[in-house]
């Protein structure tokens, strides 16, 4: 399998499709103290963010987000269909 590297340097050996899902699809959401919501990928890298009363925008992929609450959209045990349906 090919080797891929995430934005923050995490190395994975997987198919191109698997890498796209892990890198581009939301795995969960962080909520910050000020109400900002940040979607993160499977590597726990920010991908999109939304501040109160605003639309979503691309997040700084290398930012360390000071979150207060974390939730996940799927689990490792979920099949591929469920993972992409929730992402």
C-alpha positions in Angstrom: 0.0 0.0 0.0 1.1 3.5 -0.7 2.4 5.8 2.1 0.5 9.1 2.8 1.3 12.0 5.1 -1.3 14.2 6.8 -1.0 18.0 7.1 0.6 17.7 10.5 2.9 14.8 9.5 1.1 11.7 10.6 2.1 8.8 8.3 -0.4 6.2 7.2 -0.2 3.3 4.7 -3.6 3.0 3.0 -5.4 3.3 -0.3 -6.0 6.8 -1.8 -9.7 6.6 -1.0 -9.0 5.8 2.6 -6.6 8.7 2.9 -9.2 11.1 1.4 -11.8 9.9 3.9 -9.4 10.2 6.9 -8.1 13.6 5.7 -11.1 15.4 4.3 -14.2 14.0 6.0 -15.2 15.1 9.5 -14.6 12.6 12.2 -15.9 14.8 15.1 -16.4 18.2 16.4 -14.8 20.4 19.0 -16.7 23.1 20.8 -14.7 25.9 22.3 -15.5 28.1 25.3 -16.4 31.1 23.1 -18.9 28.9 21.1 -16.7 28.3 18.1 -17.3 24.9 16.5 -14.4 23.1 14.7 -14.8 20.0 12.7 -11.8 17.7 12.8 -10.6 14.8 10.6 -9.4 11.3 11.6 -6.0 12.7 12.4 -7.5 15.2 14.8 -6.6 18.1 12.5 -9.0 21.0 12.2 -10.7 21.1 8.8 -13.7 23.5 9.1 -14.8 26.0 11.7 -17.8 28.1 12.5 -18.1 31.0 14.9 -21.4 32.1 16.4 -23.8 33.5 13.8 -21.5 32.9 10.9 -21.1 30.4 8.1 -18.5 27.7 8.1 -15.0 28.3 6.7 -11.8 26.4 6.2 -9.8 26.1 9.5 -6.1 26.4 10.0 -5.1 22.8 9.7 -2.1 23.2 12.0 -3.9 25.1 14.8 -4.0 23.6 18.3 -7.7 24.1 19.2 -8.4 24.9 22.8 -11.7 22.9 22.9 -14.0 22.4 25.9 -16.2 19.7 24.5 -15.4 16.9 22.0 -17.8 14.6 20.1 -17.4 12.0 17.4 -19.6 11.3 14.5 -18.7 7.6 14.2 -16.6 4.9 15.8 -13.9 2.6 14.5 -16.3 -0.3 14.6 -18.8 1.5 12.2 -18.7 0.3 8.6 -17.6 2.5 5.7 -21.2 3.3 4.7 -22.0 4.7 8.1 -18.8 6.7 8.3 -19.4 8.5 5.0 -23.1 9.0 5.7 -22.3 10.9 8.9 -19.4 12.7 7.5 
